[in-house]
Amino acid sequence: MGTMRSLGSPTPSTAPAAEPASRTALWGTVIGLAVLVVIFVVALLQAANANSWLGWALAGIALGWLLLATWVVLMVRKAARFGRRQVDEAREQLRTGSGRAPTVTGSAAAGSMRDEKLSHSFQIVLVQSKVIKQELAALPVEGPEREALDRALDTIDITAGNGMSMLRQEPLSGTVVD
């Protein structure tokens, strides 16, 4: 049997796919500029040997094409860097816009802070449930309405307790302040 491999990656990466394309473009650029340099050098040598106006004009034209090609390469590289930066910024905005923290930050500290906030929220729900039970005890509500309210409050207590137990591994300790 073959080896097992993951279908997805926790951090999406486009580097392996972009690597061969960028190398091909780089070699194409290098070869194209090298051909223009060779043409310019040959035209320059021919113009120097023949010492004719036409030879120097052709050398000037070859130099113009070489300078134009160099300028185009530099502008394309600058635009590619700008585009890459824009894509990175857009990805970062999407990450922060969807409520997820950026991947470069420590997730353990962020997870711990999130757990503390959730635990505190569950504690507030439990305390408020206790207050509602105390207030209902003083009201003259009896029968099916009272049973429905008690079941709802018990469900709230159980749900908040389960949420807290999922967040914390150690049992709760401390004092409930009324």
CORLINQUI-V708566 format. One record per residue. N is the residue number from 0. RES is the residue in one letter. OMEGA is omega in radians with two decimals (* if undefined). Layout:
n = [N,N]
res = [RES,RES]
omega = [OMEGA,OMEGA]
This chain:
n = [0,1,2,3,4,5,6,7,8,9,10,11,12,13,14,15,16,17,18,19,20,21,22,23,24,25,26,27,28,29,30,31,32,33,34,35,36,37,38,39,40,41,42,43,44,45,46,47,48,49,50,51,52,53,54,55,56,57,58,59,60,61,62,63,64,65,66,67,68,69,70,71,72,73,74,75,76,77,78,79,80,81,82,83,84,85,86,87,88,89,90,91,92,93,94,95,96,97,98,99,100,101,102,103,104,105,106,107,108,109,110,111,112,113,114,115,116,117,118,119,120,121,122,123,124,125,126,127,128,129,130,131,132,133,134,135,136,137,138,139,140,141,142,143,144,145,146,147,148,149,150,151,152,153,154,155,156,157,158,159,160,161,162,163,164,165,166,167,168,169,170,171,172,173,174,175,176,177]
res = [M,G,T,M,R,S,L,G,S,P,T,P,S,T,A,P,A,A,E,P,A,S,R,T,A,L,W,G,T,V,I,G,L,A,V,L,V,V,I,F,V,V,A,L,L,Q,A,A,N,A,N,S,W,L,G,W,A,L,A,G,I,A,L,G,W,L,L,L,A,T,W,V,V,L,M,V,R,K,A,A,R,F,G,R,R,Q,V,D,E,A,R,E,Q,L,R,T,G,S,G,R,A,P,T,V,T,G,S,A,A,A,G,S,M,R,D,E,K,L,S,H,S,F,Q,I,V,L,V,Q,S,K,V,I,K,Q,E,L,A,A,L,P,V,E,G,P,E,R,E,A,L,D,R,A,L,D,T,I,D,I,T,A,G,N,G,M,S,M,L,R,Q,E,P,L,S,G,T,V,V,D]
omega = [3.14,3.10,3.11,3.07,-3.10,3.10,-3.11,3.12,3.12,3.08,-3.12,-3.11,3.10,-3.07,-3.13,-3.13,-3.09,-3.07,-3.12,-3.13,-3.13,3.09,3.12,3.12,3.13,3.14,3.09,3.12,-3.13,-3.13,3.13,3.12,3.12,3.11,3.11,3.10,3.13,3.12,3.13,-3.12,3.12,3.13,3.13,3.13,3.12,3.13,-3.14,-3.14,-3.08,-3.12,3.13,3.14,-3.13,3.12,3.13,3.09,3.10,3.08,3.09,3.10,3.11,3.09,3.10,3.11,3.12,3.12,3.11,3.13,3.11,3.13,3.13,3.13,3.14,3.14,3.12,3.10,3.13,3.12,3.12,3.08,3.13,3.12,3.11,3.13,3.12,3.11,3.11,3.11,3.13,3.09,3.13,3.11,3.09,3.13,-3.11,3.13,-3.13,3.08,3.12,3.11,3.07,-3.05,-3.10,3.14,3.13,-3.08,-3.13,3.13,3.13,3.10,3.12,3.12,3.11,3.12,3.12,-3.14,3.11,3.12,3.12,3.12,3.10,3.09,3.10,3.12,3.13,3.14,3.13,3.08,3.11,3.12,3.12,3.11,3.13,3.14,3.12,3.13,-3.13,-3.11,-3.13,3.12,-3.12,3.04,-3.07,3.12,-3.13,3.13,3.12,3.11,3.13,3.12,3.13,3.12,3.08,3.10,3.10,3.13,-3.11,-3.14,3.12,3.11,3.11,3.11,3.13,-3.13,3.08,-3.13,-3.06,3.10,-3.14,3.13,3.14,3.06,3.12,-3.09,3.07,-3.13,3.12,*]
